[in-house]
């Protein structure tokens, strides 16, 4: 998995596993509105919502919920220092 470290001094991407299917991705919350997610082949294969979605996949709702909860708990920090 290639890690994007452009914002590493502020908040590096952190591994996070989806509560639904355990697909592990790298995540950074730059603000309440902006989230960066880096998928790898293993995560794509595990994701229950990506399965069969093909090119029309617009995001995983379960992973989005997992990220939101992680931000609220403080597991994933917000780069801008705001609240999730």
C-alpha positions as CSV (number, residue, x, y, z in Angstrom):
1,X,0.0,0.0,0.0
2,X,1.5,3.4,-1.1
3,X,1.0,6.0,1.6
4,X,0.4,9.6,0.7
5,X,2.5,11.7,3.1
6,X,2.0,15.2,1.6
7,X,0.2,16.2,4.8
8,X,2.3,13.9,7.1
9,X,3.6,16.8,9.2
10,X,0.0,17.8,10.0
11,X,-1.9,14.5,10.0
12,X,-0.7,11.4,8.2
13,X,-3.2,8.9,6.7
14,X,-4.2,6.3,9.3
15,X,-5.3,2.8,8.8
16,X,-9.0,2.2,9.6
17,X,-11.1,-1.0,9.1
18,X,-14.7,-0.8,8.1
19,X,-17.1,-1.9,10.9
20,X,-19.2,-3.9,8.4
21,X,-16.7,-5.9,6.3
22,X,-13.3,-5.2,7.9
23,X,-11.8,-3.8,4.7
24,X,-8.8,-1.8,5.8
25,X,-8.1,1.6,4.1
26,X,-6.0,4.6,4.9
27,X,-7.9,7.7,6.0
28,X,-7.3,11.4,6.7
29,X,-10.0,13.8,7.7
30,X,-8.9,17.3,6.6
31,X,-12.2,18.8,7.8
32,X,-15.8,17.8,8.5
33,X,-16.5,18.0,4.8
34,X,-13.3,16.6,3.4
35,X,-12.1,13.0,3.8
36,X,-9.3,11.3,1.9
37,X,-9.5,7.5,1.5
38,X,-6.8,5.4,0.0
39,X,-8.0,1.9,-1.1
40,X,-5.7,-1.1,-1.8
41,X,-6.6,-4.3,-3.7
42,X,-7.4,-6.3,-0.5
43,X,-9.8,-3.6,0.7
44,X,-11.5,-3.5,-2.7
45,X,-11.9,-7.3,-2.6
46,X,-13.4,-7.2,1.0
47,X,-15.8,-4.3,0.6
48,X,-19.4,-5.6,0.7
49,X,-20.7,-2.4,-1.1
50,X,-18.1,-2.4,-3.9
51,X,-18.8,-6.0,-4.8
52,X,-20.6,-5.8,-8.1
53,X,-20.8,-2.0,-8.2
54,X,-18.3,-1.8,-11.1
55,X,-17.5,1.6,-12.5
56,X,-20.7,3.1,-10.9
57,X,-19.3,2.8,-7.4
58,X,-19.6,6.2,-5.7
59,X,-18.5,5.3,-2.2
60,X,-19.2,2.9,0.6
61,X,-21.8,4.0,3.1
62,X,-20.6,1.6,5.7
63,X,-17.1,2.9,5.5
64,X,-18.4,6.5,5.5
65,X,-20.2,5.7,8.8
66,X,-17.1,4.0,10.3
67,X,-15.0,7.1,9.4
68,X,-17.6,9.4,10.9
69,X,-17.7,7.4,14.2
70,X,-13.9,7.3,14.3
71,X,-13.7,11.1,13.9
72,X,-16.3,11.6,16.6
73,X,-14.3,9.2,19.0
74,X,-11.0,11.0,18.1
75,X,-9.5,7.8,16.5
76,X,-9.1,9.8,13.3
77,X,-8.1,13.4,14.0
78,X,-9.3,16.4,12.0
79,X,-6.5,18.2,10.3
80,X,-8.2,21.6,10.7
81,X,-8.7,21.0,14.4
82,X,-12.5,21.3,14.2
83,X,-15.0,18.9,15.5
84,X,-16.4,15.9,13.5
